[in-house]
Amino acid sequence: AAAEPKTIVVVGGGITGLAAAYYLRRSAEAAGLPVRVAIAEASERLGGKIETLRKDGFVIEKGPDSFLARKKAILDLAVDLGIEEELVPINPSGKKSFIVFRGKLHPMPDGLMLGIPTEIAPMLKTGLLSPAGKLRAGLDFVLPARKGNDDESIGDFLTRRLGREVVERIAEPLLAGIYAGELDKLSLRATFPQFREAELKHGSLILGMRRAMRRRPAPAAGAGGAAGQAGQAAQTPADAILARYKGAPFLNFRRGLATLVEALERELSGAEWRRGRKATALRKGAAGASDEPARRYAVVFDDGEELQADAVVVTAPAYEAEALLRDHVDCGMLRAVRYASVANVVLAFDKASFGREFAGSGFLVPRTEGRQITACTWTSTKWLHTSPPDKVLLRCYIGRSGDEDAVSLPDNQLIRLVRHDLEELIGVTAAPVMTEVTRLHRSMPQYPVGHVEAMRDFKRKLAEALPGVWTAGAAFDGIGLPDCIRQAKETAEAAIRELCG
Ligand code: FAD
């Protein structure tokens, strides 16, 4: 008999789920394996955290606002989808950013890499640190590396190397901005393993990061070169993109990140969709209908439908994944990943009445400042595609792990408190011509200390208990969009290999 197609159900239509479905179909085709891919998304809208609002000439990101260019999985996907011509780089002249200290904006010292100083002179000059704080940071050059191989929190690590002042006033606002997290609780190994590598290899975080910083430019000559035989000819399309944008650290698409979601949706038009329906349970050993072979699993939906599956890829947040998997495997690792809630308020102003120039891309507000806003991005300066030329677009962030109450305030109160902080910090008194409030409840996974080992252990147990069931996405191995896409691709390839036996 002709081979019956294998059915694979992907749970979640965020970037991980959509990319996984795309790569499942591609890998299956390459392997000559007939498959049916079904994508289950609880919401009617695809994209998960990615949501772009296109309105009145603005391109407004309600979730992620760009991606790190150097992690190439996302560039490879853009090339595969034929949307690489839509890419836009961050505005190189809008780079300068600021940190609030005691109610005043201070320029971020030059030479920071992920919040870690790599140059001495700007650190000596900055008004963000006391003389004692600067001296303490200098101890990094002489302090021995910690012994042992266990994980620790980012906060413990950075305090140990650089002292509390650098952590609270510089590193925390920068790094916490990425994770909306508390540095004293986030796993170093799961978030910035390169910090620990720098310590081990160079005996100093500052020296190690300086080396990394110096290695970074010249993207065209990067690691991809080793793959080919004849030097220059080995450039991959992703390397070519990096070279074209001269190493811009962040990229987006002209019409926003939704471009990626829309392209995937187009590519996946032949897939089976379950939109607006939530997967509520996973059942083992599904007996197929009489005219169908038995499948290994059934995915049960909130409306009672059961979809038979040979393989399942779960890309939902940890707390949703747990509901599907806990009857079959120990889900302690999933429960340990807590989620912070955040909100952001986008404000648009008429340039003519705004009455203020701002040379930079925005500012960060350390936790110790005791304000509601955690950061403000000067979006129209940072991303030229986001706003008509006669407007100013700002995006203010609210909420971080352990400080999330304000996220639930009604729109008008959120707007009021953001405007209050903007007035106090940078003197903005103009009335916005448009506002857009977005709340992302339980949206930022917080990898706890020991996460990497716990995740490996969980994945091993999952493979034993439920062969053919996979997990991927922000809950697991990196929250950034490129990391989610990398996980999606790796998982899809592994799933197809397993199905091929
Ligand atoms: P999600 O996007 O959460 O998708 C999971 C999907 O599964 C959702 O659509 C959900 O509805 C669905 N689902 C859940 N349970 C079920 C179920 N039982 N049945 C069916 N469907 C279900 N990353 C960057 O790279 N750059 C940034 O600038 C950036 N900024 C960010 C700003 C914010 C405010 C947030 C919240 C995140 C940001 N991130 C950023 C991180 C990045 O956006 C996310 O990690 C990524 O989008 C997660 O994708 P995902 O597909 O793994 O999960």
Boltz pocket constraint, residues with backbone or C-beta under 6 A from the ligand:
constraints:
  - pocket:
      binder: B
      contacts: [[A, 11], [A, 12], [A, 13], [A, 14], [A, 15], [A, 16], [A, 17], [A, 40], [A, 41], [A, 42], [A, 43], [A, 45], [A, 46], [A, 47], [A, 48], [A, 49], [A, 50], [A, 62], [A, 63], [A, 64], [A, 65], [A, 66], [A, 67], [A, 68], [A, 178], [A, 277], [A, 278], [A, 279], [A, 280], [A, 315], [A, 316], [A, 317], [A, 320], [A, 342], [A, 440], [A, 443], [A, 444], [A, 472], [A, 473], [A, 474], [A, 475], [A, 478], [A, 479], [A, 480], [A, 481], [A, 482], [A, 484]]
      max_distance: 6.0
